């Protein structure tokens, strides 16, 4: 592995891509630690350390995890990549209900460029909305509840100062989106996935030190071995696919003979990726956010039953009901998302158009048989994803 890395550095084009990617990651981490204007960083740091295991940390765990801890620190990149991820998911889902989007999806490269542009516009709008919510919670002292300095996080609470904070965070999220696209275009790998990994990996040393100090060396070593085994298992599942053999009949076009080849239809075991986990975590995040807003409104006595229900069943990862709800949501969203993004009938029509058929299955029955064949790998994914992501409050997700 080391020799392959050294060999890659000797190639000028590959070396340039590696250095460019490293530079983008460094820039992203600098922005994630740079406080927004008007934020008292000393009080923010104090409150983050004080409530690191409280309700606020559990409620915002997923977004704070993807931002590399930038959310609860109210930094320039506090919103991070979440608006872009959310916008991408929304645009993908809209292709099912909006005929215009469905038409663009079938237009190839030009249609994909327009879909990407729509995703960018929606990302900016969502970033503005999320930035406004974060600044409002921070100014009212409800972002980091349980801290005795929560009301001193935002020093200047004038309309102008708060507006500047919102604009800075929105611009920071837009810059993160641009950085991710630049890595995808000129660097190595998928830019957004790489930035998410950089944010999560930045927290590994601190989380490891916490485990070592609180649980001892034996537990720390066991966690490291377990993490390594989980990574191996995740790679095994992610690389796994079911290959359905496809045979194309010979056909005459003009004076030339085409077809007669054998290929296969690759079906990934985990075709949905981590999208079901994001869906499930976001859905469990909403009740906790409502609870935070209710507390800020001073109606805690009237909604005490709701507060107890949310804290017991929807934010406590050790509760069996919470685990069952989270497991069920991930399984449901796995099949739901795959059913939207992967259409077996379209694949069957494409095969029929070019004279393809599955050996051993009558051509007329392929439309009835192909959906069943395509659905089988997703049963494995539906059970695999909840096993990796036990709950959204985990410090470091296993698949990273």
C-alpha positions as CSV (number, residue, x, y, z in Angstrom):
1,X,0.0,0.0,0.0
2,X,2.8,2.4,0.9
3,X,4.6,1.6,-2.4
4,X,1.4,2.3,-4.3
5,X,1.1,5.7,-2.6
6,X,4.8,6.5,-3.4
7,X,4.2,5.5,-7.0
8,X,1.2,7.7,-7.2
9,X,3.2,10.7,-6.0
10,X,5.7,10.1,-8.8
11,X,3.0,10.6,-11.4
12,X,2.6,14.3,-12.1
13,X,-1.1,14.4,-12.8
14,X,-2.0,12.1,-9.9
15,X,0.3,14.1,-7.5
16,X,-1.4,17.3,-8.5
17,X,-4.8,15.8,-7.8
18,X,-3.7,14.5,-4.4
19,X,-2.2,17.8,-3.3
20,X,-5.2,19.7,-4.5
21,X,-7.5,17.4,-2.5
22,X,-5.4,17.8,0.6
23,X,-5.4,21.6,0.2
24,X,-9.2,21.6,0.0
25,X,-9.5,19.4,3.1
26,X,-7.2,21.7,5.0
27,X,-9.2,24.8,3.9
28,X,-12.4,23.0,5.0
29,X,-11.1,22.2,8.4
30,X,-9.9,25.8,8.9
31,X,-13.4,27.1,8.1
32,X,-14.9,24.6,10.5
33,X,-12.9,26.0,13.4
34,X,-13.2,29.7,12.4
35,X,-15.9,31.3,14.6
36,X,-18.6,33.4,13.0
37,X,-18.5,37.2,13.6
38,X,-20.3,38.1,16.9
39,X,-19.8,34.7,18.6
40,X,-18.0,34.5,21.9
41,X,-15.7,31.6,21.2
42,X,-14.6,31.1,24.8
43,X,-18.2,30.7,26.0
44,X,-19.0,28.4,23.1
45,X,-16.1,26.2,23.9
46,X,-17.0,26.1,27.5
47,X,-20.6,25.2,26.8
48,X,-19.7,22.5,24.2
49,X,-17.5,20.8,26.8
50,X,-20.2,21.1,29.5
51,X,-23.1,19.7,27.4
52,X,-21.1,17.2,25.3
53,X,-23.3,14.3,26.6
54,X,-26.5,16.2,27.2
55,X,-29.8,16.6,25.2
56,X,-28.4,19.2,22.8
57,X,-25.5,16.9,21.8
58,X,-27.9,14.0,21.1
59,X,-30.5,16.1,19.2
60,X,-28.0,17.8,16.9
61,X,-25.6,14.8,16.8
62,X,-26.0,13.9,13.1
63,X,-25.7,17.4,11.7
64,X,-22.8,18.2,14.2
65,X,-21.1,14.9,13.1
66,X,-21.3,15.7,9.4
67,X,-20.0,19.2,10.0
68,X,-17.0,17.9,12.0
69,X,-18.2,19.6,15.3
70,X,-18.6,22.9,13.6
71,X,-22.4,23.2,14.2
72,X,-22.3,23.5,18.0
73,X,-19.3,25.9,17.7
74,X,-21.2,28.3,15.5
75,X,-18.3,28.4,13.0
76,X,-18.3,29.8,9.5
77,X,-18.9,26.2,8.2
78,X,-21.5,25.4,10.9
79,X,-24.2,24.3,8.4
80,X,-21.6,22.3,6.4
81,X,-22.7,19.9,3.7
82,X,-26.2,19.0,5.1
83,X,-28.1,21.5,2.9
84,X,-26.5,20.1,-0.2
85,X,-27.2,16.5,0.9
86,X,-30.8,17.4,1.7
87,X,-31.2,19.2,-1.6
88,X,-29.8,16.3,-3.5
89,X,-32.2,13.9,-1.8
90,X,-35.2,16.2,-2.4
91,X,-34.4,16.6,-6.1
92,X,-34.0,12.9,-6.5
93,X,-37.4,12.3,-4.9
94,X,-39.0,15.0,-7.0
95,X,-38.1,13.2,-10.2
96,X,-40.9,10.7,-9.4
97,X,-43.7,13.4,-9.0
98,X,-42.5,16.1,-11.4
99,X,-42.6,15.1,-15.1
100,X,-40.1,17.8,-16.0
101,X,-37.5,16.4,-13.7
102,X,-38.1,12.9,-15.0
103,X,-37.6,14.2,-18.6
104,X,-34.3,15.9,-17.6
105,X,-33.1,12.7,-16.0
106,X,-33.5,10.9,-19.3
107,X,-31.7,13.6,-21.3
108,X,-28.3,12.5,-20.4
109,X,-25.4,15.0,-19.7
110,X,-27.4,18.2,-20.5
111,X,-30.3,17.2,-18.3
112,X,-28.0,16.2,-15.5
113,X,-26.3,19.6,-15.6
114,X,-29.7,21.3,-15.2
115,X,-30.6,19.0,-12.3
116,X,-27.3,19.9,-10.6
117,X,-28.1,23.6,-11.1
118,X,-31.5,23.1,-9.4
119,X,-29.8,21.3,-6.6
120,X,-27.5,24.2,-6.0
121,X,-30.3,26.7,-5.9
122,X,-32.2,24.6,-3.4
123,X,-29.0,24.1,-1.3
124,X,-28.5,27.8,-0.9
125,X,-32.2,28.2,0.2
126,X,-31.9,25.4,2.7
127,X,-28.6,26.8,4.0
128,X,-30.2,30.2,4.6
129,X,-33.1,28.5,6.4
130,X,-30.8,26.4,8.6
131,X,-28.5,29.2,9.3
132,X,-31.4,31.4,10.5
133,X,-32.6,28.6,12.8
134,X,-29.1,28.0,14.3
135,X,-28.5,31.7,14.9
136,X,-32.0,32.1,16.4
137,X,-31.4,29.1,18.8
138,X,-27.9,30.4,19.7
139,X,-29.1,33.9,20.4
140,X,-32.0,32.7,22.6
141,X,-29.7,30.4,24.5
142,X,-31.5,27.2,23.4
143,X,-28.8,25.7,21.2
144,X,-26.7,24.5,24.1
145,X,-29.1,23.9,26.9
146,X,-27.8,22.9,30.2
147,X,-24.9,25.4,30.1
148,X,-24.7,28.2,32.6
149,X,-23.3,30.5,29.9
150,X,-25.8,29.6,27.1
151,X,-27.1,33.2,27.1
152,X,-23.6,34.6,26.5
153,X,-22.8,32.7,23.3
154,X,-23.8,35.5,21.0
155,X,-22.4,38.8,22.3
156,X,-24.2,41.2,20.0
157,X,-27.8,40.3,19.5
158,X,-28.8,43.3,17.3
159,X,-30.7,42.6,14.1
160,X,-27.6,43.7,12.0
161,X,-25.2,41.4,13.9
162,X,-27.5,38.4,13.7
163,X,-28.1,39.0,10.0
164,X,-24.4,39.1,9.4
165,X,-24.0,35.8,11.2
166,X,-26.8,34.2,9.0
167,X,-25.2,35.5,5.8
168,X,-21.7,34.3,6.8
169,X,-23.0,30.8,7.6
170,X,-25.0,30.7,4.4
171,X,-22.0,31.8,2.4
172,X,-19.9,29.2,4.2
173,X,-22.3,26.4,3.3
174,X,-22.2,27.6,-0.3
175,X,-18.4,27.6,-0.3
176,X,-18.4,24.1,1.1
177,X,-20.7,23.0,-1.8
178,X,-18.3,24.6,-4.2
179,X,-15.3,23.0,-2.5
180,X,-16.9,19.6,-2.8
181,X,-17.7,20.0,-6.5
182,X,-14.1,21.2,-7.1
183,X,-12.7,18.0,-5.5
184,X,-15.0,15.9,-7.6
185,X,-13.9,17.7,-10.7
186,X,-10.2,18.2,-10.2
187,X,-9.3,16.1,-7.2
188,X,-9.7,12.5,-6.1
189,X,-13.0,10.8,-5.3
190,X,-16.4,12.2,-4.5
191,X,-16.0,15.7,-3.0
192,X,-19.0,15.7,-0.7
193,X,-18.2,12.3,0.7
194,X,-14.6,13.3,1.2
195,X,-15.6,16.4,3.2
196,X,-18.0,14.4,5.3
197,X,-15.2,11.9,6.0
198,X,-12.8,14.7,6.9
199,X,-15.2,16.2,9.4
200,X,-15.8,12.8,11.0
201,X,-12.2,11.8,11.0
202,X,-11.3,15.1,12.7
203,X,-13.2,13.9,15.8
204,X,-11.6,10.5,16.0
205,X,-8.6,11.5,18.1
206,X,-10.7,13.4,20.7
207,X,-13.2,10.5,20.9
208,X,-10.4,8.0,21.2
209,X,-8.8,9.9,24.0
210,X,-12.2,10.1,25.8
211,X,-12.6,6.4,25.6
212,X,-9.0,5.8,26.8
213,X,-9.3,8.1,29.8
214,X,-12.7,6.9,30.9
215,X,-12.7,3.2,30.1
216,X,-9.0,2.3,30.1
217,X,-6.6,0.7,27.6
218,X,-8.3,-2.7,27.4
219,X,-11.6,-1.1,26.3
220,X,-9.8,1.2,24.0
221,X,-8.0,-1.7,22.3
222,X,-11.3,-3.6,22.0
223,X,-13.0,-0.6,20.4
224,X,-10.1,-0.2,17.9
225,X,-10.3,-3.9,16.9
226,X,-14.1,-3.8,16.6
227,X,-13.9,-0.7,14.5
228,X,-11.4,-2.4,12.2
229,X,-13.6,-5.5,11.8
230,X,-16.6,-3.3,11.1
231,X,-14.7,-1.5,8.4
232,X,-13.7,-4.8,6.8
233,X,-17.3,-6.0,7.0
234,X,-18.6,-2.7,5.5
235,X,-16.2,-2.9,2.6
236,X,-17.2,-6.5,2.0
237,X,-20.9,-5.6,1.8
238,X,-20.3,-2.4,-0.2
239,X,-18.3,-4.3,-2.8
240,X,-20.8,-7.2,-2.9
241,X,-23.2,-7.4,-5.9
242,X,-25.5,-9.9,-7.5
243,X,-24.8,-10.3,-11.2
244,X,-27.9,-11.3,-13.2
245,X,-26.8,-12.9,-16.5
246,X,-28.2,-11.2,-19.6
247,X,-28.0,-12.6,-23.1
248,X,-28.5,-10.4,-26.2
249,X,-29.9,-12.1,-29.3
250,X,-28.2,-11.6,-32.7
251,X,-29.9,-9.0,-34.9
252,X,-29.1,-7.7,-38.4
253,X,-28.8,-4.0,-38.9
254,X,-28.2,-3.2,-42.6
255,X,-25.5,-5.6,-43.6
256,X,-23.9,-6.0,-40.2
257,X,-24.7,-8.4,-37.4
258,X,-25.0,-7.1,-33.9
259,X,-25.6,-8.7,-30.6
260,X,-25.0,-12.3,-29.6
261,X,-23.0,-11.2,-26.5
262,X,-23.4,-12.2,-22.9
263,X,-23.1,-9.7,-20.1
264,X,-24.7,-9.2,-16.6
265,X,-26.9,-6.8,-14.7
266,X,-25.0,-5.7,-11.6
267,X,-27.1,-5.2,-8.5
268,X,-25.3,-3.8,-5.5
269,X,-26.2,-5.3,-2.1
270,X,-26.5,-1.8,-0.6
271,X,-27.8,0.3,-3.4
272,X,-29.3,2.9,-1.1
273,X,-26.0,3.9,0.5
274,X,-26.3,5.9,3.7
275,X,-29.4,7.8,2.5
276,X,-31.8,5.6,4.7
277,X,-29.7,6.4,7.7
278,X,-29.9,10.1,7.0
279,X,-33.7,9.8,6.5
280,X,-34.2,7.9,9.8
281,X,-31.9,10.1,11.8
282,X,-33.5,13.3,10.4
283,X,-37.0,12.0,11.3
284,X,-35.9,11.2,14.8
285,X,-34.3,14.6,15.0
286,X,-37.5,16.5,14.4
287,X,-39.3,15.7,17.7
288,X,-36.3,16.7,19.7
289,X,-36.1,20.0,17.8
290,X,-39.8,20.6,18.5
291,X,-39.1,20.0,22.2
292,X,-36.3,22.6,22.1
293,X,-38.6,25.2,20.5
294,X,-41.3,24.5,23.1
295,X,-38.8,25.0,25.9
296,X,-37.7,28.3,24.4
297,X,-41.4,29.4,24.3
298,X,-41.7,28.8,28.0
299,X,-44.5,26.2,27.7
300,X,-42.6,23.4,29.4
301,X,-45.3,22.7,32.0
302,X,-48.0,22.3,29.5
303,X,-46.0,19.8,27.4
304,X,-44.3,17.8,30.1
305,X,-45.7,14.5,28.8
306,X,-44.3,15.3,25.3
307,X,-40.9,16.2,26.8
308,X,-40.8,12.9,28.7
309,X,-41.9,10.9,25.7
310,X,-39.3,12.4,23.4
311,X,-36.4,12.1,26.0
312,X,-37.4,8.5,26.8
313,X,-38.2,6.9,23.4
314,X,-36.8,9.2,20.7
315,X,-33.5,10.6,22.0
316,X,-32.2,7.9,24.4
317,X,-30.1,5.4,22.4
318,X,-30.1,2.9,25.2
319,X,-33.9,2.5,25.2
320,X,-35.1,-0.6,23.4
321,X,-38.1,1.2,21.9
322,X,-35.7,3.8,20.4
323,X,-33.6,1.0,18.9
324,X,-36.7,-0.7,17.5
325,X,-38.0,2.5,16.0
326,X,-34.7,3.4,14.5
327,X,-34.2,-0.1,13.0
328,X,-37.7,0.0,11.5
329,X,-37.2,3.4,9.9
330,X,-33.9,2.4,8.3
331,X,-35.4,-0.8,6.8
332,X,-38.5,1.1,5.6
333,X,-36.4,3.9,4.0
334,X,-34.0,1.4,2.4
335,X,-36.8,-0.1,0.3
336,X,-38.6,3.2,-0.2
337,X,-35.5,5.0,-1.6
338,X,-34.4,2.1,-3.8
339,X,-37.9,1.8,-5.2
340,X,-37.7,5.4,-6.3
341,X,-34.2,5.5,-7.6
342,X,-34.1,2.1,-9.2
343,X,-36.9,1.0,-11.5
344,X,-36.8,-2.6,-12.6
345,X,-39.4,-2.1,-15.3
346,X,-37.3,0.5,-17.0
347,X,-34.3,-1.9,-17.0
348,X,-36.6,-4.6,-18.4
349,X,-37.8,-2.2,-21.2
350,X,-34.2,-1.3,-22.0
351,X,-33.3,-5.0,-22.3
352,X,-36.3,-5.7,-24.4
353,X,-35.4,-2.7,-26.7
354,X,-31.9,-4.2,-27.5
355,X,-33.0,-7.8,-27.6
356,X,-31.7,-8.8,-24.2
357,X,-33.2,-11.6,-22.0
358,X,-32.3,-13.5,-18.9
359,X,-31.3,-17.1,-19.6
360,X,-33.7,-19.6,-18.1
361,X,-36.6,-17.1,-18.0
362,X,-39.1,-16.8,-20.8
363,X,-38.9,-13.4,-22.4
364,X,-42.6,-12.6,-21.7
365,X,-42.1,-13.3,-18.0
366,X,-39.1,-11.1,-17.5
367,X,-41.2,-8.0,-16.4
368,X,-42.7,-10.1,-13.7
369,X,-39.5,-11.8,-12.6
370,X,-36.9,-9.0,-12.8
371,X,-38.4,-6.9,-9.9
372,X,-38.3,-9.9,-7.6
373,X,-34.6,-10.6,-8.6
374,X,-33.7,-6.9,-8.0
375,X,-35.4,-6.8,-4.6
376,X,-33.5,-9.7,-3.1
377,X,-30.2,-7.9,-2.4
378,X,-32.1,-5.1,-0.7
379,X,-33.2,-7.5,2.1
380,X,-29.6,-7.9,3.0
381,X,-29.0,-4.1,2.9
382,X,-32.1,-3.5,5.0
383,X,-30.6,-5.6,7.8
384,X,-27.0,-4.5,7.2
385,X,-27.6,-0.7,7.6
386,X,-29.2,-0.8,11.0
387,X,-26.4,-3.0,12.2
388,X,-23.7,-0.5,11.2
389,X,-25.5,2.6,12.5
390,X,-26.8,1.6,15.9
391,X,-28.1,5.1,16.6
392,X,-27.5,8.6,15.3
393,X,-25.7,9.8,18.4
394,X,-22.7,7.5,17.9
395,X,-19.5,9.6,18.0
396,X,-18.1,8.0,14.8
397,X,-20.2,6.1,12.3
398,X,-18.9,2.6,11.6
399,X,-19.0,3.1,7.8
400,X,-16.6,5.9,7.9
